Amino acid sequence: METLFGPEVLIALFFVAMLAGFIDTLAGGGGLIVFPALLLAQVPPLAAIATNKLQASFGSLTSSYRMLRSGLVTWGQVKGLFLASLIGSAIGTVVVQWIDAKALDVIIPIVLISVALYYLFAPTAKPDAPPKISETAYRNGVAPGIGFYDGFFGPGTGSLFAFSRNVLRGEHLIQATAKAKLMNFASNVVSLVIFAFSGHIVWVLGLVMIGGQMIGAWAGSHLIIGGKTGWIRPLIVIMCLAMAIRYILTTWF
């Protein structure tokens, strides 16, 4: 897709990506910021999804590197989850190019509101909380399922990965968030590769936004590594509710 964009649009999207990278690293939901901004820049919906994957891949790469480098998570802990998320996202990315994504307009707000309400009212799982499902069940079912959603559409994927690890596997929110970064990177990068071959990416916008996304992700990762857990829970609630409200206002009315 070849379109000319003025410098004011490019500068604005750079800072949009920076904010999105910061928020997405802490709580997920950066797509809520980037996707509407791309639509406002007159980018068609499928191209907006594809372009968002380009810049988001570099943000999740940055935060994943920081999680591994800090020791919050090891590659051995996540390699199976990484592959499961990658496979699910690859399938979702292929499917979205053939199926009307509006079919999710009713389901997505309900899921996001449910996640927000849980984090608003339920106590955080303790590190030694008994898991509700086995790691095998999570790897073979939950991880590829969320990966499929990310490939199909995407906003809120980071929140869903962290939420599911926290609730279903009983992990501390910091540990769950660290693993979510690696799974989110897997789902982003495979989706990016498929979209690149399909020709839907607006490269000039995506390349400009990469810088902002990486700066924001680096800053957000610093807070997580520093143990600033107070940011994570309220941001998950805010981002999930914001995304749900946006969907309801734009698709239900």
C-alpha positions as CSV (number, residue, x, y, z in Angstrom):
1,M,0.0,0.0,0.0
2,E,1.6,3.2,-1.1
3,T,0.3,6.5,0.5
4,L,2.0,9.8,1.2
5,F,1.8,11.1,4.8
6,G,2.9,14.5,6.0
7,P,5.6,15.0,8.6
8,E,3.0,16.0,11.2
9,V,1.3,12.6,10.9
10,L,4.6,10.8,11.1
11,I,5.7,12.7,14.3
12,A,2.3,12.2,15.9
13,L,2.4,8.4,15.2
14,F,5.9,8.2,16.6
15,F,4.7,9.5,20.0
16,V,1.5,7.4,19.8
17,A,3.7,4.4,19.4
18,M,5.9,5.5,22.3
19,L,2.9,5.7,24.7
20,A,1.5,2.4,23.3
21,G,4.8,0.6,23.9
22,F,5.0,1.8,27.5
23,I,1.4,0.8,28.3
24,D,1.6,-2.4,26.4
25,T,4.7,-3.6,28.2
26,L,3.1,-3.0,31.6
27,A,-0.5,-4.1,31.0
28,G,-1.2,-4.9,27.4
29,G,-3.7,-3.0,25.3
30,G,-1.3,-0.8,23.3
31,G,-3.3,-1.7,20.2
32,L,-6.1,0.4,21.6
33,I,-4.0,3.4,21.1
34,V,-2.2,2.5,17.9
35,F,-5.1,1.0,15.9
36,P,-7.5,4.0,16.2
37,A,-4.6,6.4,15.5
38,L,-3.9,4.5,12.2
39,L,-7.5,4.6,11.3
40,L,-7.5,8.4,11.9
41,A,-4.6,8.6,9.5
42,Q,-6.8,7.1,6.9
43,V,-5.2,3.7,6.9
44,P,-7.7,0.9,5.9
45,P,-8.6,-1.5,8.8
46,L,-6.7,-4.6,7.6
47,A,-3.7,-2.4,6.7
48,A,-4.0,-0.8,10.2
49,I,-3.9,-4.3,11.8
50,A,-0.9,-5.3,9.7
51,T,1.0,-2.0,10.3
52,N,0.3,-2.3,14.0
53,K,2.0,-5.7,14.0
54,L,5.2,-4.2,12.5
55,Q,5.7,-1.7,15.2
56,A,4.3,-3.9,18.0
57,S,6.8,-6.7,17.1
58,F,9.7,-4.4,17.9
59,G,8.1,-3.3,21.2
60,S,7.5,-6.8,22.3
61,L,11.0,-7.8,21.1
62,T,12.5,-5.0,23.3
63,S,10.5,-6.0,26.4
64,S,11.2,-9.7,25.8
65,Y,14.9,-9.1,25.7
66,R,14.7,-7.1,28.9
67,M,12.7,-9.9,30.6
68,L,15.3,-12.5,29.6
69,R,18.3,-10.3,30.4
70,S,17.0,-9.5,33.8
71,G,16.4,-13.1,34.7
72,L,12.7,-12.7,35.4
73,V,12.1,-15.5,33.0
74,T,14.3,-18.0,31.2
75,W,14.1,-19.3,27.6
76,G,13.6,-22.9,29.0
77,Q,10.5,-21.7,30.8
78,V,8.8,-20.2,27.8
79,K,10.0,-22.0,24.6
80,G,7.0,-24.3,24.5
81,L,4.6,-21.4,25.2
82,F,6.5,-19.3,22.6
83,L,5.9,-22.0,19.9
84,A,2.3,-22.5,20.9
85,S,1.5,-18.8,20.7
86,L,3.3,-18.6,17.4
87,I,1.3,-21.4,15.8
88,G,-2.0,-20.0,17.0
89,S,-1.2,-16.5,15.7
90,A,-0.1,-17.9,12.3
91,I,-3.5,-19.5,11.9
92,G,-5.4,-16.4,13.1
93,T,-3.5,-14.2,10.7
94,V,-4.3,-16.3,7.8
95,V,-8.0,-16.6,8.8
96,V,-8.5,-12.9,9.3
97,Q,-7.7,-12.2,5.7
98,W,-10.6,-14.4,4.6
99,I,-13.2,-13.8,7.4
100,D,-14.9,-10.6,8.4
101,A,-13.3,-9.6,11.7
102,K,-16.6,-7.8,12.7
103,A,-17.8,-11.2,13.9
104,L,-15.8,-10.5,17.1
105,D,-17.4,-7.1,17.7
106,V,-19.9,-8.6,20.2
107,I,-17.5,-11.1,21.9
108,I,-14.5,-8.9,22.4
109,P,-16.1,-6.3,24.7
110,I,-17.6,-9.0,26.9
111,V,-14.2,-10.7,27.3
112,L,-12.4,-7.5,28.0
113,I,-15.0,-6.4,30.6
114,S,-14.8,-9.8,32.3
115,V,-11.0,-9.5,32.5
116,A,-11.2,-6.0,33.9
117,L,-13.8,-7.0,36.6
118,Y,-11.7,-9.9,37.7
119,Y,-8.6,-7.7,38.2
120,L,-10.7,-5.0,39.9
121,F,-12.3,-7.2,42.5
122,A,-10.4,-10.5,42.8
123,P,-7.2,-10.8,44.9
124,T,-4.0,-11.3,43.1
125,A,-2.9,-14.9,42.9
126,K,0.0,-15.7,45.2
127,P,3.2,-17.2,43.8
128,D,2.4,-20.5,45.6
129,A,-1.3,-20.6,44.6
130,P,-2.4,-24.0,43.3
131,P,-2.7,-24.0,39.5
132,K,-6.2,-24.5,38.1
133,I,-4.9,-26.3,35.0
134,S,-1.6,-28.1,34.1
135,E,1.2,-26.4,32.2
136,T,0.6,-28.9,29.4
137,A,-3.1,-27.9,29.2
138,Y,-2.2,-24.3,29.2
139,R,0.5,-24.7,26.5
140,N,-1.7,-26.8,24.2
141,G,-5.0,-25.0,24.7
142,V,-4.8,-21.5,26.2
143,A,-1.6,-20.2,24.7
144,P,-2.5,-21.0,21.0
145,G,-6.0,-19.8,21.6
146,I,-4.8,-16.4,22.7
147,G,-2.2,-16.4,19.9
148,F,-5.0,-17.1,17.4
149,Y,-6.9,-14.0,18.7
150,D,-3.7,-11.9,18.4
151,G,-3.2,-13.0,14.8
152,F,-6.9,-12.4,14.0
153,F,-7.2,-9.0,15.6
154,G,-5.0,-8.4,18.6
155,P,-5.8,-5.5,21.1
156,G,-5.5,-6.7,24.6
157,T,-3.4,-9.9,23.9
158,G,-0.8,-9.0,26.4
159,S,-3.4,-8.5,29.1
160,L,-5.0,-11.9,28.2
161,F,-1.6,-13.7,28.4
162,A,-0.7,-12.2,31.8
163,F,-4.3,-12.7,33.1
164,S,-4.4,-16.3,32.1
165,R,-1.0,-17.1,33.6
166,N,-1.9,-15.3,36.8
167,V,-5.3,-17.0,37.2
168,L,-4.9,-20.4,35.6
169,R,-1.3,-21.1,36.6
170,G,-1.3,-19.3,39.9
171,E,1.8,-17.2,39.0
172,H,2.7,-13.8,40.6
173,L,1.6,-11.0,38.3
174,I,5.2,-10.0,37.6
175,Q,6.2,-13.5,36.5
176,A,3.0,-13.8,34.5
177,T,3.7,-10.5,32.8
178,A,7.3,-11.4,32.0
179,K,6.1,-14.7,30.3
180,A,3.4,-12.8,28.5
181,K,6.0,-10.6,26.8
182,L,7.7,-13.6,25.2
183,M,4.4,-15.1,24.1
184,N,3.2,-11.8,22.8
185,F,6.4,-11.4,20.8
186,A,5.9,-14.8,19.2
187,S,2.3,-14.0,18.2
188,N,3.4,-10.6,16.9
189,V,6.4,-11.6,14.8
190,V,4.7,-14.5,13.0
191,S,1.7,-12.3,12.2
192,L,4.1,-9.7,10.9
193,V,5.8,-12.1,8.6
194,I,2.5,-13.3,7.1
195,F,1.2,-9.7,6.7
196,A,4.5,-8.7,5.1
197,F,4.0,-11.3,2.3
198,S,0.4,-10.4,1.9
199,G,1.3,-6.7,1.1
200,H,-1.0,-5.1,3.7
201,I,1.7,-3.2,5.7
202,V,2.1,0.5,5.4
203,W,5.9,0.5,5.7
204,V,6.6,4.2,6.1
205,L,4.3,4.4,9.1
206,G,5.4,1.2,10.7
207,L,9.1,2.0,10.4
208,V,8.6,5.5,11.9
209,M,6.6,4.0,14.8
210,I,9.2,1.3,15.6
211,G,11.4,3.9,17.3
212,G,8.7,5.2,19.5
213,Q,7.5,1.7,20.4
214,M,10.9,0.5,21.4
215,I,11.5,3.6,23.6
216,G,8.2,3.1,25.4
217,A,8.7,-0.7,25.8
218,W,12.2,-0.1,27.3
219,A,10.7,2.3,29.8
220,G,7.9,0.0,30.7
221,S,10.2,-3.0,31.1
222,H,12.3,-1.0,33.5
223,L,9.3,-0.5,35.9
224,I,8.5,-4.3,35.8
225,I,12.1,-5.3,36.4
226,G,12.2,-2.8,39.3
227,G,9.3,-4.5,40.9
228,K,6.8,-1.7,40.3
229,T,3.8,-4.0,40.4
230,G,1.4,-1.3,41.4
231,W,1.3,-0.1,37.8
232,I,0.3,-3.4,36.3
233,R,-3.1,-4.2,37.9
234,P,-4.8,-0.8,37.5
235,L,-3.5,-0.4,34.0
236,I,-5.0,-3.8,33.0
237,V,-8.4,-2.7,34.3
238,I,-8.2,0.7,32.6
239,M,-7.0,-0.6,29.3
240,C,-9.5,-3.5,29.2
241,L,-12.4,-1.2,30.1
242,A,-11.3,1.5,27.6
243,M,-11.0,-1.1,24.8
244,A,-14.5,-2.5,25.7
245,I,-16.0,1.0,25.7
246,R,-14.5,1.8,22.4
247,Y,-15.8,-1.4,20.8
248,I,-19.3,-0.8,22.2
249,L,-19.5,2.8,21.1
250,T,-18.2,2.1,17.6
251,T,-19.8,-1.2,16.8
252,W,-22.9,-1.6,18.9
253,F,-24.5,1.8,18.2
